[in-house]
Amino acid sequence: MTRPICAVAVLAMFAATAAAQEPAALERGKQVFDHWCAACHGDGPGKPGTAALSALYKGVKPALLEERTDLVPELTKQFVRTGVSVMPFFRKTEISDADLEALAAYLAP
């Protein structure tokens, strides 16, 4: 009976740690987005990624990545590491795994 209680306590500890780190991770994700992604996927004219997504989705989904509610972290990580269409891939020397985790968390629903 004590093992389940210990397991629950350990899980609660990890959940509390993750929750405490979340604001910092989300802020880092915003910084990564602004540095690496906003030039193509930001708001305003001359943003080819946003324009391409606008043409693709025709208003069914938001063209702005920061407004999307369907970007699960795995999808963001896949697109960043492998690229898609004319979007280039980004190496770990450009966007580290930790920064990619933060970016994926920032764009996640």
N, C-alpha and C positions, 0 to 999 in steps of 0.2 A: 504494500500500500504506500510505502514511502517513496518508491521509485517514481510513480506517476506524479506525486506532489513535487518531487525534485525536478522532474522534467518540465512541469508547468512553470515552476519558479525560474528555471533557466530560460525557457521561451519568453516569459514575461520580461526578464532582464534584457534579452536581446531586442525585444520589441521596443522597450523603453529607450534603449541606446539608439536604435534606428530612428525612432521618433524625434529624439533630441538632435540628431544629426541632420534630419530632413531639411530644416530651413537653410542650413549652410550648404547642403548639397544642391538644393534648388537654386540658391543664389549663384553657386558655381556653375550650374547648368545654364543659367541666364547669361553669365559671362562668356561661357563657351559658345552659346548661340550667337551672341552679339559679335564675337570675334570671328568665328568661322562660318556661320550660316546666314546672318542677316543681310549680307551683301547680295545674296541671291534670293533668300526666302523671307526678307523683311517686308514691311509695308511701304507703299509708295511706288512711284513710277521707276522704271529701269531695274526692276528686280526680276530677272529671267525665271527663277524657280517659282516664284509666286505667279507670274504670268502663265507659265506652263501648266501649273496645277489649276489655275482658274479656267484655262481652256479645256483641260481634261475633265474637270468635275462639273463645269457649267452651273455652278451654284448649288449643286447637290451636297457638296462638302465645302467647308471653307478652304480657300486657297492659302491662307496664312497658316503656317505650321503651328504658331502659338495659339491659334483659335481652334485647332482640331481637337476632337474628343475621342478619336479612334487610334491614336498613335501609341500602341503598346510598346514598351521598351525594346522588345526583341526586334520589332520592325525598324525602329529608328537605328538600332545598332547595325542591322543588316544593311540598310541603305548607306550608312556612313562608311562602313568597312568595304563594301563591294561596289558602291556607286549604283546609279540607275539612269538609264537613258543618257542624257548628256551631263548629268551630275557626276563629277569625279569621285573616286574612292579616296578616303583619308587614311593614311598610315598611322600606326601607333606612335610614330615619332612626331606626327602632327597633332593628332588628338589622342592623348593617352587613354588607356582603358579606364582609368579613374574619371577622367573628364568625360569620356563617352557615357559612363554610367550616370554621371551628373546630368548630362545633356538629355539622355533618355528619360530620366526621372522628371526633368523640367518639362519635357514635351508630353509626358504621359497624362492620360485623363485623370 
